[in-house]
Amino acid sequence: MRFEQLDALRRQPAWRLLRADHAPLVLSFLGQVFVDDNVRAISAAELESRLDDELYALNERLGEGTFPKSPAAYLNDWAAPESGWLRKYYPPDSDEVHYDATPAVEKALAWVKSIQDRSFVGTESRLNTVFELLRQMAFGTENDPQVRLAELQRRRDAIDAEIEAVRRGRFEVLEPAAQRDRYQQFVSTARELLADFREVEANFRQLDRDLRAQIATWSGAKGQLLDELLGNRNSIADSDQGRSFQAFYDFLLSHDRQVEFAELLAKVQVLDAVDADPRMRRIHHDWLAAGSRTQATVRLLSEQLRRFLDDQVWLENRRVMDILRSIESNALRVKDIRDPQLEVEIDATAPEVVLPMERPLYRPVDKAPLVSTGIVEAAEEVDADLLFEQVFVDPARLVDGVCAALRARGQIGLTELLERNPLEQGLAELVTYLSLADPGFAVVFDEHTRERVQWRDADGNSRQAEIPRVTFTRSDSTEETTMIAPTEDLR
């Protein structure tokens, strides 16, 4: 690579991240939250809470003042244009700020992992992959039917010879080294493929911004603009990257392919020769989740682009059009200029319009007369101590415990969760567990399997209850669940 190319790459967000003073903090925290857990969107409040815990632990271990800023300040720095490691945005139909990692984080993480020492470096499987790719390209572009028939005949002869050898009991089994070689390449390719989804989504957004910039700075006739942009309504989805992604997504959604992939993955994960990666057990579910989000982004950008173009077509007021284009052109020209005088804070993302006729008219309040005659003093005595013996179970505390347990795994049973966090408020807390509801997880009841839950009451007596098997699963799971009323069969 030439000097000019490397100098330009040095200004990219991924390189800036590697040069940052707190690069280990940024890579470890963002990698754990967004890459390891495959999170594509997280609210600002939750991300600040998790970063606060991380900063507290690091300051306790490394010394007070190692990371002096607040979590919100760090997140704002990482999302600033001069950093570009987080994307800060408002999701549709939401007024709460959300964050998502940019492709620069995954690129920096991939480079850092690549410089680590590896105890085993396989080459055979990659050589086989290279040969297979060359064979597909060479014969996939061949126009001569005779050449294609000759290649197919050669492959059929090789398969027939292999079938005959197997019938005679002569076949080779992959050695442990070959198994580790191929598994290492599978894990690397699977993780790279998952990382590519975030970059594909970012490229779609950049394509949308380029189209909008072209519309905003267009100075020719309106008909020429429509001929150029509306000749194909799906400008984003029909790009080269959009067609490639759609082909992969259709391939991944094939039911036969999903079943075959799940069966092959289950067999490979239990091989004795490979050190199985736990995350690979549900990597195809992570692909589906990331692909669905990218697909939704493409659909949303296409709809927004069409609405944007419709506004340009139907606005007939020449004066308004000139003002809007002037504002957009000036904004695009000064968007990269960092000047405090050009920065303006707004109170909200949308104006609040209140029409005069929407205000209700004054209504006099009816005053109820208070009659205190005829009140006599009660003769019975009431024990007021019973008012202080009421038990209140905080569902938010139980939800936090379930979410914390599900961060490291896809599901957890209620009995296992209670072994970690024993019941403190007896039956009332158990019933609250059974009635939990949260967008982050789902509750699955198995009526065919019974479990016993034990605890001790305030007097130290042992209590137990027989309940159906209860399992908490993360909401990103694609498995079907059957919800049953939790307290109908509690004994």
C-alpha positions in Angstrom: 0.0 0.0 0.0 1.1 3.5 -0.8 1.8 6.2 1.8 -1.2 8.3 0.8 -3.5 5.3 1.3 -2.2 4.5 4.8 -2.3 8.1 5.8 -6.0 8.2 4.7 -6.8 5.0 6.6 -5.1 6.4 9.7 -8.0 8.9 9.9 -10.7 6.2 9.8 -12.6 5.4 13.0 -11.1 1.9 13.4 -7.5 3.2 13.4 -8.5 6.1 15.7 -9.9 3.6 18.1 -6.6 1.7 18.2 -4.7 4.9 18.9 -7.1 6.1 21.6 -5.9 6.6 25.2 -8.6 4.4 26.6 -8.7 1.8 23.8 -8.7 -1.2 26.1 -11.8 0.2 27.9 -13.6 0.9 24.6 -12.8 -2.4 23.0 -13.5 -4.5 26.1 -16.8 -2.8 27.0 -18.2 -2.3 23.6 -17.0 -5.7 22.5 -18.7 -7.4 25.4 -22.0 -5.5 25.0 -22.5 -5.3 21.3 -20.3 -8.1 19.8 -20.3 -11.0 22.3 -24.0 -10.5 23.1 -24.9 -9.7 19.5 -26.8 -6.5 20.6 -27.9 -4.2 17.8 -29.7 -1.6 19.8 -29.6 -0.7 23.5 -31.2 2.2 25.3 -29.0 5.0 26.7 -30.1 4.3 30.3 -29.2 0.6 30.2 -25.9 1.2 28.5 -24.9 4.0 31.0 -25.8 1.6 33.9 -23.6 -1.2 32.5 -20.8 1.2 31.9 -21.1 2.6 35.4 -20.7 -0.9 36.8 -17.6 -1.5 34.6 -16.0 1.9 35.5 -16.6 1.2 39.2 -14.9 -2.2 39.0 -12.0 -0.8 37.1 -11.5 2.1 39.5 -11.6 -0.3 42.4 -9.0 -2.6 40.8 -6.7 0.0 39.1 -7.0 2.9 41.6 -9.5 5.7 42.1 -9.4 8.3 39.3 -8.2 5.9 36.6 -11.4 6.7 34.7 -12.7 9.9 36.2 -15.5 10.8 33.8 -19.1 9.9 34.2 -20.6 7.1 32.0 -22.7 9.6 30.0 -19.6 11.6 29.2 -17.7 8.6 28.0 -20.6 7.5 25.8 -20.9 11.1 24.3 -17.2 11.1 23.5 -17.4 7.7 21.8 -20.5 8.7 19.8 -19.0 12.1 18.7 -18.2 12.5 15.0 -14.5 12.8 15.7 -14.6 9.3 17.3 -17.4 7.5 15.4 -17.4 4.3 17.5 -21.1 4.5 18.6 -24.2 5.5 16.6 -26.5 7.6 18.6 -30.1 7.7 17.3 -33.8 7.7 18.0 -35.6 4.5 16.9 -38.9 4.9 15.1 -41.9 5.7 17.4 -39.5 6.3 20.4 -38.3 9.4 22.1 -35.5 7.6 24.0 -31.9 7.7 22.8 -30.4 4.4 21.7 -26.9 3.3 20.9 -25.4 0.9 18.4 -21.8 0.0 17.7 -20.3 1.0 14.3 -18.3 -1.3 12.1 -15.1 0.3 13.3 -15.5 -1.5 16.7 -15.7 -4.9 15.1 -12.8 -4.1 12.7 -10.6 -3.0 15.6 -11.6 -6.1 17.6 -10.8 -8.4 14.7 -7.4 -6.9 14.3 -6.6 -7.1 18.0 -7.6 -10.8 18.0 -5.5 -11.5 14.9 -2.3 -10.5 16.6 -2.8 -12.9 19.5 -0.6 -16.0 19.6 -2.4 -19.1 18.4 -1.5 -22.6 19.6 -2.8 -24.1 16.3 -2.8 -22.6 12.9 -4.6 -24.6 10.2 -3.9 -24.3 6.5 -5.4 -27.4 4.8 -9.0 -26.3 5.1 -8.3 -22.9 3.7 -6.4 -24.4 0.8 -9.4 -26.6 0.0 -11.7 -23.5 0.3 -9.4 -21.7 -2.2 -9.6 -24.6 -4.7 -13.4 -24.8 -4.4 -13.9 -21.1 -4.9 -11.6 -21.2 -8.0 -13.5 -24.2 -9.4 -16.9 -22.4 -8.8 -15.7 -19.3 -10.6 -14.0 -21.1 -13.5 -16.9 -23.4 -14.3 -19.7 -21.0 -13.2 -18.7 -18.6 -16.0 -18.2 -21.3 -18.6 -20.5 -21.0 -21.7 -19.4 -24.2 -23.5 -21.9 -27.0 -22.7 -19.3 -29.7 -23.5 -16.9 -28.3 -20.9 -19.6 -28.2 -18.3 -20.6 -31.8 -19.1 -17.0 -33.0 -18.9 -16.6 -31.4 -15.4 -19.9 -32.9 -14.2 -18.9 -36.3 -15.5 -15.5 -36.0 -13.7 -17.2 -35.2 -10.4 -19.7 -38.0 -10.9 -16.9 -40.5 -11.5 -15.2 -39.3 -8.4 -18.4 -39.7 -6.3 -19.0 -43.2 -7.8 -15.5 -44.3 -6.9 -15.9 -43.0 -3.4 -19.2 -44.8 -3.0 -17.6 -48.1 -4.1 -14.7 -47.6 -1.7 -17.1 -47.1 1.2 -19.0 -50.2 0.2 -15.8 -52.2 0.5 -15.0 -50.6 3.9 -12.2 -48.5 2.6 -12.6 -44.8 3.7 -10.6 -42.3 5.6 -11.7 -40.5 8.7 -10.6 -36.9 9.5 -7.7 -36.9 11.9 -8.0 -34.7 15.1 -5.7 -32.1 13.5 -7.8 -31.8 10.4 -10.9 -31.5 12.6 -9.5 -28.7 14.6 -8.3 -27.0 11.3 -11.7 -27.0 9.8 -13.5 -26.0 13.0 -11.1 -23.1 13.5 -11.9 -21.9 10.0 -15.7 -22.4 10.6 -15.6 -20.3 13.8 -13.6 -17.6 12.1 -15.9 -17.4 9.1 -19.0 -17.5 11.2 -17.9 -14.6 13.4 -16.7 -12.6 10.4 -20.1 -13.1 8.7 -21.9 -11.9 11.8 -19.6 -8.8 11.9 -20.3 -8.1 8.2 -24.0 -7.5 8.9 -23.2 -4.4 10.9 -21.0 -3.1 8.1 -23.6 -3.9 5.4 -26.2 -2.0 7.5 -23.8 1.0 7.8 -23.2 0.9 4.0 -26.9 1.0 3.3 -27.2 4.1 5.6 -24.3 5.7 3.7 -26.0 5.0 0.4 -29.2 6.6 1.7 -27.3 9.7 2.8 -25.6 10.0 -0.6 -29.0 9.8 -2.4 -30.4 12.5 -0.1 -27.4 14.7 -0.6 -27.8 14.4 -4.4 -31.5 15.4 -4.1 -30.7 18.3 -1.8 -28.0 19.7 -4.0 -29.8 19.1 -7.4 -29.9 22.3 -9.4 -31.3 20.9 -12.7 -34.8 20.3 -13.9 -37.1 18.3 -11.7 -37.9 15.8 -14.5 -34.2 14.9 -14.8 -34.0 14.2 -11.1 -37.0 11.9 -11.2 -35.7 10.1 -14.3 -32.4 9.4 -12.5 -33.8 8.4 -9.0 -37.2 7.1 -9.7 -36.3 4.9 -12.6 -35.9 2.2 -10.0 -38.0 2.8 -6.8 -35.9 0.4 -4.8 -32.6 2.3 -5.2 -31.1 0.9 -2.0 -32.4 -2.7 -2.1 -31.4 -3.1 -5.8 -27.8 -2.0 -5.4 -25.0 -4.6 -5.7 -24.7 -4.9 -2.0 -28.5 -5.1 -1.6 -28.8 -7.9 -4.1 -26.0 -9.9 -2.5 -27.5 -9.5 0.9 -30.9 -10.5 -0.3 -29.5 -13.6 -1.9 -27.8 -14.6 1.3 -30.9 -13.8 3.4 -33.1 -16.0 1.1 -30.6 -18.8 1.4 -30.6 -18.5 5.2 -34.4 -18.5 5.4 -34.7 -21.8 3.6 -36.3 -24.4 6.0 -34.3 -27.3 4.5 -31.0 -25.3 4.9 -31.8 -24.4 8.5 -32.6 -28.0 9.5 -29.4 -29.3 7.7 -27.3 -26.6 9.3 -28.7 -27.3 12.8 -28.1 -31.0 12.5 -24.5 -30.6 11.2 -23.7 -28.0 13.9 -25.0 -30.3 16.7 -22.8 -33.1 15.5 -19.7 -31.0 15.2 -20.1 -29.3 18.6 -19.8 -32.7 20.4 -16.6 -33.8 18.6 -13.8 -34.7 21.1 -11.0 -33.4 18.9 -12.4 -29.8 18.8 -12.6 -27.2 21.6 -16.2 -26.2 21.0 -17.1 -22.6 21.1 -20.4 -22.2 23.1 -21.5 -19.3 21.0 -21.5 -21.4 17.9 -24.4 -23.5 19.1 -26.8 -20.7 18.2 -24.8 -18.8 15.6 -27.5 -19.4 13.0 -30.1 -17.7 15.3 -27.7 -14.7 15.6 -27.4 -14.6 11.8 -31.2 -14.5 11.5 -31.6 -11.8 14.1 -28.8 -9.6 12.5 -30.2 -10.3 9.0 -33.7 -9.4 10.1 -32.5 -6.1 11.5 -30.6 -5.3 8.4 -33.6 -6.2 6.3 -35.8 -3.9 8.4 -33.2 -1.1 8.0 -33.3 -1.5 4.2 -37.1 -1.4 4.1 -37.2 1.6 6.4 -34.6 3.6 4.4 -36.4 2.7 1.1 -39.7 4.0 2.5 -38.1 7.1 3.9 -36.4 7.8 0.5 -39.7 7.4 -1.4 -41.5 9.8 1.0 -38.6 12.2 0.7 -38.8 12.1 -3.1 -42.6 12.5 -3.0 -42.2 15.7 -0.9 -39.8 17.0 -3.6 -42.3 16.2 -6.4 -45.5 17.6 -4.9 -44.3 20.8 -3.4 -45.2 23.5 -5.9 -44.3 26.6 -3.9 -41.1 27.9 -5.6 -40.2 30.1 -2.7 -40.5 27.4 -0.1 -38.5 25.0 -2.3 -35.7 27.5 -2.8 -35.4 28.1 1.0 -35.4 24.3 1.8 -32.8 23.6 -0.8 -30.6 26.5 0.5 -30.8 25.2 4.1 -30.0 21.6 3.1 -27.1 22.7 0.9 -25.6 24.9 3.6 -26.0 22.1 6.2 -24.2 19.6 3.9 -21.4 22.2 3.3 -20.8 22.9 7.0 -21.6 19.5 8.5 -17.8 18.7 8.9 -16.9 22.1 10.3 -16.4 21.9 14.1 -17.3 25.4 15.3 -19.2 26.1 18.6 -21.0 29.0 17.0 -22.7 26.6 14.5 -24.0 24.2 17.2 -27.5 24.8 18.4 -29.4 22.8 21.1 -33.2 22.2 20.6 -35.7 21.4 23.3 -37.3 18.4 21.5 -37.1 16.4 18.3 -40.6 17.6 17.2 -42.7 20.6 18.0 -45.7 20.4 20.3 -48.7 22.0 18.6 -51.7 22.9 20.8 -54.6 24.5 19.1 -56.8 27.0 21.0 -60.0 25.0 20.5 -58.3 21.9 22.0 -58.2 23.6 25.4 -61.1 22.5 27.5 -63.5 25.2 28.8 -63.7 26.0 32.5 -65.8 23.7 34.5 -66.8 24.6 38.1 -65.9 21.9 40.6 -68.9 20.5 42.6 -68.2 21.1 46.3 -69.5 18.2 48.4 -70.7 19.4 51.8 -69.0 17.7 54.8 -71.5 16.7 57.5 -69.8 15.8 60.7 -72.9 15.4 62.9 -74.0 12.0 64.1 -70.4 10.6 64.3 -69.9 8.4 67.4 -66.7 6.9 68.7 -66.2 3.3 67.8 -66.4 0.8 70.7 -64.2 -2.0 69.2 -60.4 -2.0 69.5 -58.4 -2.6 66.3 -54.9 -4.0 66.3 -52.8 -1.5 64.3 -49.8 -3.8 64.1 -51.4 -5.7 61.3 -50.9 -2.7 59.0 -47.1 -3.1 59.4 -47.0 -6.8 58.6 -47.9 -6.4 54.9 -45.4 -8.0 52.5 -44.4 -6.1 49.4 -42.3 -7.8 46.7 -40.6 -5.5 44.2 -40.9 -7.1 40.7 -38.2 -4.8 39.3 -35.6 -6.4 41.6 -36.6 -9.9 40.3 -36.6 -8.7 36.7 -33.0 -7.4 37.1 -32.0 -10.8 38.6 -33.4 -12.7 35.6 -31.9 -10.3 33.0 -28.5 -10.6 34.7 -28.6 -14.4 34.6 -29.7 -14.3 30.9 -26.8 -12.1 29.8 -24.4 -15.1 29.7 -26.8 -17.7 28.4 -29.9 -18.1 26.3 -32.2 -19.5 29.1 -32.3 -20.4 32.8 -34.7 -22.5 34.9 -36.5 -21.0 37.9 -35.1 -23.7 40.3 -31.5 -22.9 39.1 -32.2 -19.2 39.5 -33.5 -19.7 43.1 -30.3 -21.6 44.0 -28.4 -18.5 43.1 -30.9 -16.1 44.6 -32.9 -17.9 47.4 -36.4 -16.7 48.3 -36.4 -13.9 50.9 -40.1 -13.2 51.1 -41.5 -16.7 50.9 -44.6 -17.7 48.8 -45.3 -14.0 47.8 -41.9 -13.7 46.1 -42.4 -17.1 44.4 -45.8 -16.0 43.0 -44.2 -12.8 41.8 -41.5 -14.8 39.9 -44.3 -16.7 38.1 -46.1 -13.5 37.0 -43.0 -11.6 35.7 -43.4 -9.9 32.3 -40.6 -8.0 30.6 -39.7 -7.3 26.9 -36.2 -8.7 27.6 -37.3 -12.3 28.2 -40.2 -14.7 28.0 -41.6 -17.2 30.6 -42.1 -20.8 29.4 -44.2 -23.3 31.5 -43.9 -27.0 31.1 -47.0 -28.7 32.6 -45.7 -32.2 32.0 -42.7 -31.7 34.4 -43.1 -30.9 38.1 -40.5 -29.3 40.3 -40.3 -28.6 44.0 -39.2 -25.3 45.5 -38.2 -25.0 49.1 -37.6 -21.9 51.4 -37.8 -21.0 55.0 -40.3 -18.6 56.5 -39.8 -15.8 59.0 -40.0 -18.3 61.9 -37.4 -20.6 60.4 -39.8 -23.4 59.3 -39.1 -25.2 56.1 -41.7 -24.7 53.3 -42.0 -26.2 49.9 -44.3 -25.9 46.8 -44.8 -28.0 43.8 -44.9 -26.1 40.5 -44.6 -26.8 36.8 -41.1 -26.4 35.3 -40.6 -22.7 34.6 -37.9 -21.5 32.2 -36.9 -17.9 31.4 -35.6 -17.4 27.8 -34.2 -14.3 26.1 -36.6 -12.6 23.7 -34.2 -12.9 20.8 -34.7 -16.7 20.7 -36.5 -18.0 17.7 -37.9 -21.0 19.4 -41.7 -21.2 19.8 -43.0 -21.0 23.4 -46.3 -21.8 24.9 -47.5 -19.4 27.7 -49.8 -20.9 30.4 -51.3 -19.0 33.4 -48.5 -19.3 36.1 -50.6 -19.7 39.2 -53.3 -22.1 38.1 -51.5 -25.3 39.1 -49.4 -24.1 42.1 -49.7 -26.4 45.1 
